[in-house]
Amino acid sequence: MDKKLILAAALAALFGSGANAATLCVQPDGNGNCESSIQAAVDAAAAGDTIKIKPGTYYEAVFVPSDKTGLIIKGSKQSIIDSDDKSYGLEIQADDVSVMNLAIHNSDDIGIYVNGGNNVLIRGVHIRNASSNCIDIEADGALIEKNRLQACGSDGIEVEGTDAIISNNQISQSSSDGIDLDGDDAVIEKNRITQVESDGIDANGNNLVITKNKITNVDNDGIQVDGHNSLITRNQIAHTGSQGITNTGEDP
């Protein structure tokens, strides 16, 4: 038998298919065997569990430590973390965490901060009024898609890491770049970026794909790239304060 198949079978036998994972719930009054705070649910959860957040406003900052690998956090359109006077709305240190369908308002620093957690998924999140970056990733393999980011005190999305996919996000009213990337082998596609005070996309890295983004009303360049072997194609750029596209790497 192929060695890869043997390894896959061994891993499946060791870790299972997720059948033993638990689902925890959160609602503001704590009724129905739910926790009354998201942090309490995170503390109670094991790696691979799912946390479902019911509609309501949760006045807290949430921390996901490194031992919560594979945690799934699901909200609804009415599930709001209001982290006023706290540094981060949500900080993630664990690998393979998924965050979906939440709103995060009024962070005193960063909306979502991924601090070393690789292969994190952030999808369908609405972040507004963060004092710094709306989303800040310091890890590899992030998938950031279908989020709405407004009134970010610095960048809409900042990524320091390789193999990121940044797709189908709406970013407006950012005080710095719409998207700021520092890492190789990333894809930045189909994002809508408007009303930002620096570059629409500022990408530093090699082997990038930047395509099908719509960028309007930015104070500096629409797209600025510093790196080699990148594909920049089919982007729509209008009303920039400087250049549409600037490539400061050696490649044409």
N, C-alpha and C positions, 0 to 999 in steps of 0.2 A: 504493500500500500504506500502511496505517496506520503512523504514525511510531513507535508503540510496538512494533509487530511488527518494523519495520526495526531498531530498537535492540536488541531481544531477539535477533534473528538475528545481528547484528553481535557482540554479547557472546558468544553461543554459539560463533561462529566463532573469536573471539579466545581464549577461555579453555577451550573444549572442554567436555565433559560429565563430566569426572572420570576418563576412561578411562586417563589417564596417571598417575594418583595411585598411589603405592606403599603397600604394607602392611608395616609393621615389627612385630616381635614382641619381647616382653620376658619373660624368665623368670630366676629368681634365679641359676641356675648359668651362664647365658649360652650354653647348648648350643643346637643346632639353628639356628645362624646368628641367634640372638636376642641382643639386648643384655641385660646383666645388671642394668641400672638403667633406670628410666623416664626419668630426665633424659637419659641417653645416647641413648635413642630419640628424645626430643624434639629434642635437638641435631642428630641426623642427619636428621630428617624435613624435608620441604619443605612449603610451604603446601598444604593439601588432602589430605595423606597421612592414613593411618589407623595408629594404634598399638594393637595387641592385647596386653593384659597377662595373662599366664598366672597361675594360682594361685600364691600365695606371699606372704610378707611382705617389703616393700621399705622399708628403713630410710633414708628420705631425705625431703627437701622438693623439690617439682617446680616449675619456673618455665617458663611458656610465653610467650616474648617476642612483641612486636607483629608480627614478620614471619612468624609461623606461622598466618596467617589460614586458617580453615576446617579446622584440625586436628581429627581425631576420635580420642578416647582411650576405648578400650573395655576394661573388665575383666570379671571374673566375680565371683560371690559370695564367692570365696576370694582375690580380689586385694586386698591390704591395703597401704596406705601408712601406716607408723608413723613419724610425724615428731616423735617425742619430742625435746625440747630445741631444736627449730627453730621459726621464727616461723610459717610457714604450711605446711599440708600440700600445697596446690596453689595457685599464684598464676598468674592468666591476664591477659595484657595484649593478646592478639590478638582480633580480631573473629571471630565466627561459629565459635567453638570448641564442640565437643560433648564432654561428659564423661559416661560411662555406666557403671553397674554396678561401682563401686569402693567400697571401704571406706577411711576415713581416720580414724586413731586418734591421740590423744595430742598434738595440735598445741599448741605452746607459746603460740600466739596464735590465729589464725583457721584454721578447717578448709579452706575454699575461699575465696580472695580474688580477685574479678574486679575488676581495677584498670584500668578504661578499655576493656576488651574488650566491644564491643556485640554484641547478638544471640547471647549465649552460651546453650547448652542444658546444664542439669545434671539428670540423670535417673537414678534408681535408685541413688543414692549413700547409703551409711550412714556418718554421721559421729558419733563419740562422744568425749567427754573433750577438747573444745577449750577452751583457757583463755579465749578470747574468743568471738566469734560463730562458730557452726558454718558458716554461709554468709554472706558479706559481698559485696554487689554495688555497685560504683560505676560504673554504665554503664547504657545504655538497651537495651530490647528483650529482657531476660532471660526465659527460660522455665525455671522451677524446678519440677520435678514428680516425684512418686513417690519422694521421698527420705525417709529415716528419720534423724532428728537427736535425739541423746540427750546429756544432761549437758553442755550448752553453757554456758560460763562467762559469757556475756552473752546476746545474742539468739540465737534459733534461726536465723532468717533476717533479715538487714537489707539493704534495697535503697534506694539513692539513685539514682533514675533513672526515666525515663518508660517507659510501654508494657510493664511487666512482667506476666507471668502466673505466679502462684504457686498451684499446684494439686496436690491429692492428696498432700500431705506429712504425715508423722507427726512431731510435735515434742513432746518430753517433757523434763522436768527442766532447763528453761532458767532461768538466774539473772536474766534480765531479761524482755524481751518474747518471746512465741512468734514473732511476725512484726512487724517494724518497717519500715514503708514511708514513704519521703519522695519522692513523685513522682506525676505525673498519669497518667490513662488506664491504670490497672492493673486487673487482675482477680485477686482472691483468693478461691479457691473450693475446697470439698471437702477442706479441711485438717482434721486431727485434732490438737488442741492440748491438752495437759494438764500439770499440775504445773509451772507457770511462776510466777516470783516478781514479775512486774509484770502488764502487760496481755496478754491472749491475742493480740489484734491491735491495733497502734497505727499508724494510717494517716493520713498528712498529705498531702493532694493533692486534686485535682479530677477529676471524671468517673471515679470508682472504682466497681467492681462487687465487692461482698463478699457472697458467697452460699454457702449449703450447708456452712458450716464447723461443726464440732462442737468446742466449747470447754468444758473442765471444770477445776475445781480451780486457779483462778488467783488470785493475791493482790490484784489490782487490778481493772480493768474487763475484762469479756469482750472487748468491741470498743470502741475509742475512735477517733473519726474527726474530723479537723479539715480541712474543705474544703467545696466546693460541688458540687452536681449529682451526688451519688453515690447508688447504689442499694445498700441494705443489706437483705437479705431471706433468709428461710428458713434462718437460722442457729440452731443448738441451743446454748444457753449454760446452764451450771449451776455452782453452787458458786463464786461469785466473791466476792472480798473487798470489792468496791465495787459498781459498776453493771453491769448486763448489757450495755447499749449506751449510750455517751455520744457525742453528735454536737455538737461545739462550733463547727461552721460555722453559717452563717446559714440553710441549707436545712433544712426539717423532716425 
